[in-house]
Amino acid sequence: MPIARTISGPHRILTLSARTAFRRFWPLTRGLRRWLVVVWMCTVLGALAETAAILLFGDLTDNALQKGSLDAFWTPAVQWLGIAVIGAAIGYTGGSLAVWVSERFVMRLREHVFDHVQKLPPHFFQRHRQGDLLSRLTGDVEAIEQMAVSGLIGTASALFSAVFYAAAAFWLRWDLASAAFVLAPLFWLAARRFSAGVKAVAREGRVADGAVTSVVEESLGNLVLTQAYGREDAERRRLRQEASAWFRAAVRSARLDQAYGQLVQVIETVCVLSVIGIGVWEISEGRMTLGQLLAFAALLSYLYPPIRSLAQLGLLVTAATAGAERLVEILDTRPAVTDSVRQETGRPDGTVEMRDVSFRYPGAETTALESLSFTAHPGELVIITGPSGAGKSTVSKLLLRFYDPDTGGILLDGVPLRDFPLARLREYVTLLPQETLVLHDTVRANIACGRPGASDHAIEQAARAADAHDFITALPDGYDTHIDPNSARLSGGQLQRLAIARAVLRDAPVLLLDEPTTGLDAIAARRIVGPLRQLMAGRTTLMITHDLDLAPDADRILVVEHGRVTETGRHEELLALGGTYARLHSSQELAPAAAAPWPWP
């Protein structure tokens, strides 16, 4: 069955058949399949052991129990015990190996999806709630494992067991076995009747679970806002609204499970009573012994659960397909750029050139950049400013190749960015984003992520250059102090100096500063000026900022409006023009938060 795609709102909804979903994820079992074969062999041997034990039970009943003969007891008893011990060892081996294979598959699938997600463009994460993505990387991944690995193991186990028990039943009494199998298709019909409802409910439940996770994640992330504005009741209502959808889906799922389970139990009861009734008649006619009837009844008690399991596995796969649809939606989202396979020519000097660059974000109605051109040379500080939403930050996204321009070209030392391998390009262009990014790790690890493998001496030298060494050594464990994004140990200015130390250690020829003083008070902002100046020395520096106190020291200022460069020049030249830059500078001077000119060293 082909994949059906429909559009609902801003997101694409996929509808997959179970076969298509299975084929999509089966290649990830490569390297694990030989162990699956071993598990299946254990399943076969286990089913044979159980079948032999049931036949021995019939022999014990006829020759030992019914006759009261102790001599006839010992031989089949020892055989039964030996089979039980061997079956236990086989069951332990197969069960343990099945868990190992399943968890390896989960780990591999989660890494596969996670690696893909890390390559997706920023707008993807703006359109998907973080909590929903977390749900897909956890619950949906485990659902696919149930389909691709546990489902196969369960199918093999149920199938082999059913075959062996059925063969033994026919060997004992073919007529009773035929009567028992007449009603067996009812299990399949019951599962088929419930499958459509199970898939719909499973999809609703997974979407609702992602929504609940998103609300919790967002609320905890904005806890200060919630408490400061007294939004506890509003957040509780928001959670209740999403949780209500999850509750309804969970109740519907439970009702379907209960209805299916009770229906199957009734079918089993009808089958067993039919066989016992026929068996009683056969015994009364002298054509069957009690041991044969009891053994046959035991076989039925072992036979119907695998048949029921085969039907239930169909429902499990159907439910897992809903998780597969949500993961395929992610995996079918293509990265905005493709990596270059060309070999690089060596570390560039850092000359950045944008030639008539135009760009529109996917799905946006307006153009972010329109025929934008400029050149920045090593050692230059170029400030890009303008009104909010003018397209300034888009420049940094294009330079780092989060996106490629629709038209025009971006070059580094005359080489198009597309010709640089992405990993190398991002080694040559260091970004200090507006929001200071902090790892849940030590101070040392936070600095060292700028250049993995850097020595402790290099990390300390970078911290000194960023004016961070003194406050780091004052921390309880110095460079080994653990911090996190919400750490109360460090101020905003101290976290920014850690980011500068990270950039110093990276030592890239091109530096992108995106609003480096945002969120800092005047004293903290002044404190980072010296480290920033040292960091910019000899590098091509592009600073995206609204803070025009930094502008007098710039080699060139670009004023961007509606995606275009409308003014360019030095600070004094642009003030003399009396245009947009002059108005922006004047409005900043009139702002209450304006401070004295920055003491650039």
C-alpha positions as CSV (number, residue, x, y, z in Angstrom):
1,M,0.0,0.0,0.0
2,P,1.6,3.3,-1.0
3,I,2.1,6.2,1.4
4,A,-0.8,8.6,1.5
5,R,0.0,12.2,2.3
6,T,-2.6,14.7,3.4
7,I,-2.3,18.3,4.5
8,S,-3.8,19.4,7.8
9,G,-2.9,22.8,9.1
10,P,0.7,23.8,8.9
11,H,2.0,20.2,9.2
12,R,1.9,17.3,6.8
13,I,0.2,14.2,8.1
14,L,1.4,10.9,6.9
15,T,-0.6,7.7,6.6
16,L,1.5,4.6,6.4
17,S,0.5,1.0,5.9
18,A,2.1,-1.4,8.4
19,R,4.1,-3.0,5.5
20,T,5.5,0.3,4.4
21,A,6.4,1.3,7.9
22,F,8.2,-2.0,8.5
23,R,10.2,-1.7,5.3
24,R,11.2,1.8,6.2
25,F,12.8,0.8,9.5
26,W,13.9,-2.8,8.8
27,P,17.3,-1.8,7.4
28,L,18.3,-0.6,10.8
29,T,18.4,-4.2,12.0
30,R,21.4,-4.8,9.9
31,G,24.1,-6.5,12.0
32,L,21.4,-7.7,14.5
33,R,19.7,-10.2,12.2
34,R,22.0,-13.1,13.0
35,W,21.0,-12.7,16.6
36,L,17.4,-12.6,15.7
37,V,17.9,-16.0,14.0
38,V,19.4,-17.3,17.2
39,V,16.4,-16.0,19.2
40,W,14.1,-17.7,16.7
41,M,16.0,-21.0,17.0
42,C,15.6,-20.7,20.8
43,T,11.9,-20.2,20.2
44,V,11.7,-23.3,18.1
45,L,13.5,-25.4,20.6
46,G,11.4,-24.0,23.5
47,A,8.2,-24.8,21.6
48,L,9.4,-28.4,21.0
49,A,10.3,-28.8,24.6
50,E,6.8,-27.6,25.7
51,T,5.1,-29.9,23.2
52,A,7.2,-32.9,24.4
53,A,6.3,-32.1,28.0
54,I,2.5,-32.0,27.2
55,L,2.8,-35.4,25.5
56,L,4.6,-36.8,28.5
57,F,1.8,-35.5,30.7
58,G,-0.7,-37.6,28.7
59,D,1.6,-40.6,29.2
60,L,1.8,-40.0,32.9
61,T,-1.9,-39.7,33.2
62,D,-2.7,-43.0,31.4
63,N,0.2,-45.2,32.7
64,A,0.8,-43.8,36.2
65,L,-2.0,-41.7,37.5
66,Q,-5.0,-43.7,36.2
67,K,-3.4,-47.1,37.0
68,G,-1.8,-45.9,40.3
69,S,1.6,-47.3,39.2
70,L,4.7,-45.8,40.8
71,D,7.0,-47.7,38.6
72,A,5.4,-46.2,35.5
73,F,5.9,-42.7,37.0
74,W,9.7,-42.4,37.3
75,T,10.8,-42.6,33.7
76,P,8.4,-40.0,32.2
77,A,8.9,-37.9,35.3
78,V,12.7,-37.8,34.9
79,Q,12.2,-37.1,31.1
80,W,9.8,-34.3,31.9
81,L,12.2,-32.7,34.4
82,G,15.1,-32.9,32.0
83,I,13.0,-31.3,29.3
84,A,11.9,-28.6,31.7
85,V,15.5,-27.8,32.7
86,I,16.6,-27.7,29.0
87,G,13.6,-25.6,28.1
88,A,14.4,-23.2,31.0
89,A,18.0,-22.7,29.8
90,I,16.8,-22.2,26.2
91,G,14.1,-19.8,27.4
92,Y,16.6,-17.8,29.5
93,T,19.1,-17.6,26.6
94,G,16.4,-16.6,24.0
95,G,14.7,-14.1,26.3
96,S,17.9,-12.4,27.4
97,L,19.2,-12.2,23.8
98,A,15.8,-10.8,22.6
99,V,16.0,-8.0,25.1
100,W,19.6,-7.2,24.1
101,V,18.6,-7.1,20.4
102,S,15.5,-4.9,21.1
103,E,17.4,-2.4,23.2
104,R,20.2,-2.2,20.6
105,F,17.7,-1.5,17.9
106,V,16.1,1.2,20.1
107,M,19.4,2.8,20.7
108,R,20.3,2.7,17.0
109,L,17.0,4.1,15.9
110,R,17.1,6.9,18.4
111,E,20.6,7.9,17.3
112,H,19.5,7.7,13.7
113,V,16.6,10.1,14.2
114,F,18.6,12.3,16.6
115,D,21.4,12.6,14.0
116,H,18.9,13.6,11.4
117,V,17.2,16.1,13.6
118,Q,20.5,17.9,14.3
119,K,20.9,18.6,10.6
120,L,17.5,20.2,10.2
121,P,17.1,24.0,9.7
122,P,16.0,26.4,12.5
123,H,12.5,26.9,11.1
124,F,11.8,23.2,11.6
125,F,12.1,23.7,15.4
126,Q,10.1,26.8,15.3
127,R,7.2,24.8,13.8
128,H,7.4,21.9,16.1
129,R,7.0,22.0,19.9
130,Q,10.1,20.8,21.7
131,G,8.0,18.5,24.0
132,D,6.4,16.8,21.0
133,L,9.9,16.1,19.5
134,L,11.0,14.6,22.8
135,S,7.9,12.4,22.7
136,R,8.8,11.2,19.2
137,L,12.4,10.4,20.2
138,T,11.2,8.3,23.2
139,G,7.7,6.8,23.0
140,D,7.5,6.6,19.2
141,V,10.9,5.1,18.9
142,E,9.9,2.3,21.4
143,A,6.7,1.7,19.5
144,I,8.7,1.1,16.3
145,E,10.9,-1.3,18.1
146,Q,7.8,-3.3,19.0
147,M,6.9,-3.5,15.4
148,A,10.3,-4.2,13.8
149,V,12.0,-6.4,16.5
150,S,9.8,-7.5,19.4
151,G,6.9,-8.0,16.9
152,L,9.0,-10.3,14.8
153,I,10.3,-12.2,17.8
154,G,6.7,-12.5,19.1
155,T,5.4,-13.5,15.7
156,A,8.0,-16.2,15.4
157,S,7.4,-17.5,18.9
158,A,3.7,-17.6,18.5
159,L,3.9,-19.1,15.0
160,F,6.3,-21.9,15.9
161,S,4.4,-22.7,19.1
162,A,1.1,-22.8,17.2
163,V,2.5,-25.1,14.6
164,F,4.0,-27.6,17.0
165,Y,1.0,-27.7,19.3
166,A,-1.3,-28.0,16.3
167,A,0.8,-30.9,14.9
168,A,0.8,-32.6,18.3
169,A,-3.0,-32.1,18.6
170,F,-3.5,-33.7,15.1
171,W,-1.2,-36.5,16.0
172,L,-3.3,-37.2,19.2
173,R,-6.7,-36.9,17.6
174,W,-7.2,-35.4,14.2
175,D,-10.9,-35.2,14.5
176,L,-10.8,-33.2,17.8
177,A,-8.1,-31.0,16.3
178,S,-10.2,-30.3,13.2
179,A,-13.1,-29.3,15.5
180,A,-10.8,-27.0,17.5
181,F,-9.4,-25.3,14.3
182,V,-12.9,-24.6,12.9
183,L,-13.3,-21.7,15.3
184,A,-9.6,-20.5,15.2
185,P,-10.3,-17.9,12.3
186,L,-12.6,-16.1,14.8
187,F,-9.4,-14.7,16.5
188,W,-8.2,-13.2,13.2
189,L,-11.7,-11.8,12.5
190,A,-11.8,-10.2,15.9
191,A,-8.4,-8.6,15.5
192,R,-9.3,-7.3,12.0
193,R,-12.5,-5.8,13.4
194,F,-10.6,-3.8,16.1
195,S,-7.5,-2.8,14.1
196,A,-8.8,0.4,12.5
197,G,-10.0,1.8,15.9
198,V,-6.7,0.8,17.6
199,K,-4.6,2.7,15.0
200,A,-6.7,5.9,15.3
201,V,-6.7,5.8,19.0
202,A,-2.9,5.2,19.1
203,R,-2.3,8.1,16.8
204,E,-4.4,10.4,19.0
205,G,-2.7,9.2,22.1
206,R,0.8,9.8,20.8
207,V,-0.1,13.3,19.6
208,A,-1.7,14.1,23.0
209,D,1.3,12.7,24.9
210,G,3.6,15.0,22.9
211,A,1.3,17.9,23.6
212,V,1.3,17.2,27.4
213,T,5.1,16.9,27.4
214,S,5.3,20.2,25.5
215,V,3.1,22.0,28.0
216,V,5.1,20.7,30.9
217,E,8.4,21.6,29.3
218,E,7.3,25.1,28.3
219,S,5.8,25.8,31.7
220,L,8.9,24.7,33.6
221,G,11.1,26.8,31.2
222,N,8.9,29.9,31.9
223,L,8.4,29.3,35.6
224,V,9.6,32.7,36.6
225,L,7.1,34.3,34.2
226,T,4.4,32.1,35.5
227,Q,5.0,33.0,39.1
228,A,5.7,36.7,38.5
229,Y,2.4,37.1,36.6
230,G,0.3,34.8,38.7
231,R,-0.3,32.5,35.7
232,E,-0.5,29.3,37.8
233,D,-4.2,28.8,37.1
234,A,-3.8,29.5,33.4
235,E,-1.0,27.0,33.1
236,R,-3.0,24.5,35.0
237,R,-5.9,24.9,32.6
238,R,-3.6,24.6,29.6
239,L,-2.2,21.4,31.0
240,R,-5.7,20.1,31.8
241,Q,-6.8,20.8,28.2
242,E,-4.0,18.8,26.7
243,A,-4.2,16.1,29.3
244,S,-7.9,15.7,28.7
245,A,-7.2,14.8,25.1
246,W,-4.6,12.2,26.3
247,F,-7.1,10.9,28.9
248,R,-9.8,10.4,26.3
249,A,-7.4,8.6,24.0
250,A,-6.2,6.4,26.9
251,V,-9.7,5.5,28.0
252,R,-10.7,4.7,24.4
253,S,-7.6,2.5,24.0
254,A,-8.3,0.7,27.3
255,R,-11.9,0.1,26.2
256,L,-10.8,-1.4,22.9
257,D,-8.3,-3.6,24.7
258,Q,-10.8,-4.8,27.2
259,A,-13.5,-5.4,24.5
260,Y,-11.0,-7.4,22.4
261,G,-9.7,-9.4,25.3
262,Q,-13.2,-10.3,26.6
263,L,-14.4,-11.3,23.1
264,V,-11.3,-13.5,22.6
265,Q,-11.9,-15.1,26.0
266,V,-15.5,-16.0,25.0
267,I,-14.2,-17.5,21.7
268,E,-11.6,-19.6,23.6
269,T,-14.3,-20.8,26.0
270,V,-16.5,-21.9,23.1
271,C,-13.6,-23.7,21.5
272,V,-12.6,-25.5,24.7
273,L,-16.1,-26.5,25.6
274,S,-16.7,-27.9,22.1
275,V,-13.6,-30.0,22.3
276,I,-14.3,-31.3,25.8
277,G,-17.9,-32.1,24.8
278,I,-16.6,-34.2,21.9
279,G,-13.9,-35.7,24.1
280,V,-16.4,-36.8,26.7
281,W,-18.5,-38.5,24.0
282,E,-15.4,-40.2,22.6
283,I,-14.4,-41.5,26.1
284,S,-18.0,-42.8,26.6
285,E,-17.7,-44.7,23.4
286,G,-14.3,-46.2,24.4
287,R,-12.4,-44.5,21.6
288,M,-10.3,-42.2,23.8
289,T,-8.5,-42.4,27.1
290,L,-8.7,-39.8,29.9
291,G,-5.0,-39.1,29.5
292,Q,-5.4,-38.4,25.8
293,L,-8.3,-36.0,26.5
294,L,-6.3,-34.2,29.3
295,A,-3.2,-34.0,27.0
296,F,-5.4,-32.7,24.2
297,A,-7.0,-30.1,26.5
298,A,-3.5,-29.0,27.7
299,L,-2.4,-28.6,24.1
300,L,-5.4,-26.4,23.5
301,S,-4.6,-24.3,26.5
302,Y,-1.1,-23.9,25.0
303,L,-2.3,-23.6,21.4
304,Y,-4.9,-20.8,21.7
305,P,-2.6,-18.2,23.4
306,P,-0.1,-18.2,20.5
307,I,-3.1,-17.9,18.1
308,R,-4.4,-15.1,20.2
309,S,-0.9,-13.5,20.3
310,L,-0.7,-13.6,16.5
311,A,-3.9,-11.7,16.3
312,Q,-2.9,-9.3,19.0
313,L,0.5,-8.7,17.3
314,G,-1.5,-7.4,14.4
315,L,-3.1,-4.8,16.7
316,L,0.3,-4.0,18.2
317,V,1.8,-3.4,14.7
318,T,-1.2,-1.3,13.8
319,A,-0.7,0.9,16.9
320,A,3.1,1.1,16.3
321,T,2.4,2.3,12.8
322,A,1.0,5.5,14.3
323,G,4.4,6.1,15.9
324,A,6.1,5.3,12.7
325,E,4.1,8.0,10.9
326,R,5.3,10.6,13.4
327,L,9.0,9.6,13.0
328,V,8.8,9.4,9.2
329,E,7.4,12.9,9.2
330,I,10.7,14.0,10.8
331,L,12.9,11.7,8.7
332,D,11.3,12.9,5.5
333,T,12.1,16.5,6.3
334,R,15.2,17.3,4.3
335,P,18.0,19.5,5.6
336,A,18.1,22.9,4.1
337,V,21.6,22.4,2.8
338,T,23.6,19.5,1.4
339,D,27.2,18.9,2.5
340,S,30.0,19.4,0.1
341,V,32.1,16.4,-1.0
342,R,34.9,18.6,-2.3
343,Q,38.3,18.8,-0.6
344,E,39.1,22.0,1.1
345,T,42.1,24.1,0.2
346,G,43.2,25.0,3.7
347,R,42.4,27.5,6.4
348,P,41.0,30.8,4.8
349,D,42.2,34.3,5.8
350,G,38.6,35.3,6.4
351,T,37.4,37.6,3.6
352,V,33.6,37.4,3.5
353,E,31.7,38.5,0.5
354,M,28.0,38.5,-0.2
355,R,27.0,39.1,-3.8
356,D,23.4,40.1,-4.6
357,V,22.0,37.7,-2.0
358,S,18.3,37.2,-1.8
359,F,16.6,34.7,0.5
360,R,13.1,33.8,1.7
361,Y,12.5,31.4,4.6
362,P,10.6,28.3,3.7
363,G,6.9,29.0,4.0
364,A,7.4,32.8,4.5
365,E,5.4,35.3,2.5
366,T,8.0,38.0,2.5
367,T,11.6,38.1,1.5
368,A,14.2,38.2,4.3
369,L,17.0,39.5,2.2
370,E,16.9,41.2,-1.2
371,S,20.0,41.7,-3.4
372,L,22.2,42.3,-0.3
373,S,25.9,42.8,-1.1
374,F,29.0,43.7,1.0
375,T,32.6,42.6,1.6
376,A,34.4,42.3,5.0
377,H,38.1,41.8,5.2
378,P,40.4,40.3,7.9
379,G,40.8,42.7,10.8
380,E,37.7,44.7,10.0
381,L,34.7,45.2,12.3
382,V,31.5,45.5,10.3
383,I,28.4,46.4,12.2
384,I,25.0,45.3,10.7
385,T,22.1,47.3,12.3
386,G,18.6,48.4,11.4
387,P,15.0,48.0,12.6
388,S,13.8,44.8,14.1
389,G,12.8,42.2,11.5
390,A,15.0,43.9,8.8
391,G,16.8,40.6,8.1
392,K,20.0,41.2,10.1
393,S,20.2,37.8,11.8
394,T,19.5,36.1,8.5
395,V,23.0,37.1,7.5
396,S,24.5,34.9,10.2
397,K,22.3,32.0,9.3
398,L,23.4,32.1,5.7
399,L,27.1,32.5,6.6
400,L,26.9,29.4,8.8
401,R,25.0,27.6,6.0
402,F,21.9,26.9,8.0
403,Y,20.3,27.9,4.7
404,D,21.6,28.6,1.2
405,P,20.5,31.8,-0.5
406,D,17.9,31.6,-3.2
407,T,19.9,33.8,-5.5
408,G,23.3,35.4,-5.4
409,G,26.4,34.0,-3.7
410,I,28.4,34.0,-0.5
411,L,32.1,33.5,-0.6
412,L,34.9,33.0,1.9
413,D,38.3,34.0,0.4
414,G,36.7,33.9,-3.0
415,V,35.5,30.3,-2.6
416,P,31.7,29.7,-2.5
417,L,30.5,28.5,0.9
418,R,28.9,25.5,-0.9
419,D,32.4,24.2,-1.7
420,F,33.4,23.9,2.0
421,P,32.5,20.8,3.9
422,L,30.0,21.9,6.5
423,A,32.1,20.8,9.5
424,R,35.1,22.8,8.2
425,L,33.1,25.9,7.3
426,R,31.7,26.0,10.9
427,E,35.2,25.7,12.2
428,Y,36.1,28.8,10.3
429,V,33.1,30.9,11.3
430,T,32.5,31.3,15.0
431,L,29.1,32.4,16.3
432,L,28.4,34.2,19.5
433,P,24.6,34.0,19.6
434,Q,22.3,36.4,21.3
435,E,21.4,33.8,23.9
436,T,24.5,32.5,25.7
437,L,24.5,28.7,25.2
438,V,25.6,26.7,28.2
439,L,26.0,23.0,28.5
440,H,25.0,21.0,31.6
441,D,28.6,20.3,32.4
442,T,31.7,21.8,34.0
443,V,33.1,25.2,33.3
444,R,36.1,23.5,31.7
445,A,33.8,21.5,29.4
446,N,31.8,24.6,28.4
447,I,35.0,26.4,27.3
448,A,36.5,23.2,25.7
449,C,33.6,22.6,23.4
450,G,35.0,25.5,21.3
451,R,37.9,23.1,20.4
452,P,37.4,19.5,21.6
453,G,40.6,18.0,22.9
454,A,42.2,21.3,23.9
455,S,44.7,21.2,26.8
456,D,44.0,22.6,30.2
457,H,46.6,25.2,29.6
458,A,44.9,26.4,26.4
459,I,41.5,26.5,28.2
460,E,43.0,28.6,31.0
461,Q,44.7,31.0,28.5
462,A,41.4,31.4,26.7
463,A,39.6,32.2,30.0
464,R,42.3,34.8,30.8
465,A,41.9,36.4,27.4
466,A,38.1,36.6,28.1
467,D,38.6,38.1,31.6
468,A,37.0,35.0,33.0
469,H,39.8,33.3,34.9
470,D,39.4,35.2,38.2
471,F,35.7,34.5,38.7
472,I,36.2,30.9,37.5
473,T,38.9,30.2,40.2
474,A,36.6,31.8,42.8
475,L,34.0,29.1,42.1
476,P,33.8,26.2,44.6
477,D,35.5,23.7,42.3
478,G,37.2,26.2,39.9
479,Y,37.2,25.0,36.3
480,D,35.5,21.7,37.5
481,T,32.4,23.5,38.8
482,H,29.2,22.2,37.2
483,I,26.9,24.8,35.7
484,D,23.7,24.7,33.6
485,P,21.7,27.2,31.5
486,N,19.7,28.2,34.6
487,S,22.7,28.3,36.9
488,A,22.4,30.9,39.7
489,R,26.2,30.6,40.2
490,L,27.0,32.9,37.3
491,S,25.7,36.3,36.2
492,G,24.7,37.0,32.6
493,G,28.0,38.9,32.0
494,Q,30.0,36.0,33.4
495,L,28.2,33.5,31.2
496,Q,28.9,35.8,28.2
497,R,32.6,35.9,29.1
498,L,32.6,32.1,29.1
499,A,31.2,32.2,25.6
500,I,33.9,34.6,24.6
501,A,36.5,32.2,26.1
502,R,35.0,29.4,24.0
503,A,35.3,31.6,20.9
504,V,38.9,32.5,21.7
505,L,39.8,28.9,22.0
506,R,38.1,28.1,18.7
507,D,40.3,30.7,17.0
508,A,38.3,31.0,13.8
509,P,39.2,33.6,11.1
510,V,35.5,34.8,10.9
511,L,33.6,36.0,14.0
512,L,29.8,36.5,14.1
513,L,28.5,38.5,17.1
514,D,24.7,38.5,17.3
515,E,23.6,41.2,19.9
516,P,26.5,40.4,22.2
517,T,25.3,42.9,24.9
518,T,21.6,42.0,25.0
519,G,20.4,41.3,28.5
520,L,23.4,42.8,30.2
521,D,23.4,45.8,32.4
522,A,25.7,48.7,31.6
523,I,28.5,47.5,34.0
524,A,28.4,43.9,32.8
525,A,28.3,45.1,29.1
526,R,31.3,47.4,29.7
527,R,33.2,44.4,31.3
528,I,33.0,42.3,28.2
529,V,34.1,45.1,25.8
530,G,37.8,44.4,26.4
531,P,37.6,40.7,25.9
532,L,35.5,41.2,22.8
533,R,38.1,43.7,21.4
534,Q,40.9,41.2,22.0
535,L,38.8,38.4,20.4
536,M,38.1,40.5,17.3
537,A,41.8,41.5,16.7
538,G,42.9,40.2,13.3
539,R,39.6,38.5,12.5
540,T,36.8,39.4,10.1
541,T,34.1,40.5,12.6
542,L,30.5,40.9,11.7
543,M,28.5,42.3,14.6
544,I,24.7,42.3,14.4
545,T,23.4,44.7,17.0
546,H,21.0,47.4,18.0
547,D,23.5,48.8,20.5
548,L,24.9,51.8,18.5
549,D,27.3,52.7,21.4
550,L,29.6,50.2,19.7
551,A,29.3,51.8,16.3
552,P,32.0,54.7,16.5
553,D,34.8,52.1,16.5
554,A,33.5,50.1,13.5
555,D,35.3,50.1,10.2
556,R,32.0,50.1,8.4
557,I,28.3,50.1,9.3
558,L,25.6,48.5,7.2
559,V,22.0,49.7,7.8
560,V,19.6,47.0,6.7
561,E,15.9,47.7,6.0
562,H,13.4,45.2,4.5
563,G,16.3,42.9,3.6
564,R,18.3,45.6,1.7
565,V,21.4,47.6,2.6
566,T,20.0,51.2,2.5
567,E,23.0,53.0,4.1
568,T,26.7,52.1,4.5
569,G,29.7,54.0,5.8
570,R,31.4,55.0,9.1
571,H,29.6,56.3,12.1
572,E,30.3,60.0,11.4
573,E,29.4,59.7,7.8
574,L,26.0,58.1,8.5
575,L,25.1,60.6,11.2
576,A,25.8,63.4,8.7
577,L,23.4,61.7,6.2
578,G,20.5,62.2,8.6
579,G,18.8,59.0,7.5
580,T,17.7,55.8,9.2
581,Y,21.0,55.4,11.1
582,A,20.8,58.9,12.5
583,R,17.3,58.3,13.7
584,L,18.2,55.0,15.3
585,H,21.2,56.6,17.0
586,S,19.2,59.6,18.2
587,S,16.4,57.4,19.6
588,Q,19.0,55.4,21.5
589,E,20.5,58.5,23.0
590,L,17.1,59.6,24.1
591,A,16.3,56.2,25.7
592,P,16.4,56.2,29.6
593,A,18.8,53.3,29.5
594,A,21.4,55.1,27.4
595,A,24.8,55.4,29.1
596,A,28.0,57.2,28.5
597,P,30.1,56.3,25.5
598,W,31.8,52.9,25.8
599,P,35.4,52.9,27.0
600,W,36.9,51.0,24.1
601,P,40.6,50.3,24.9
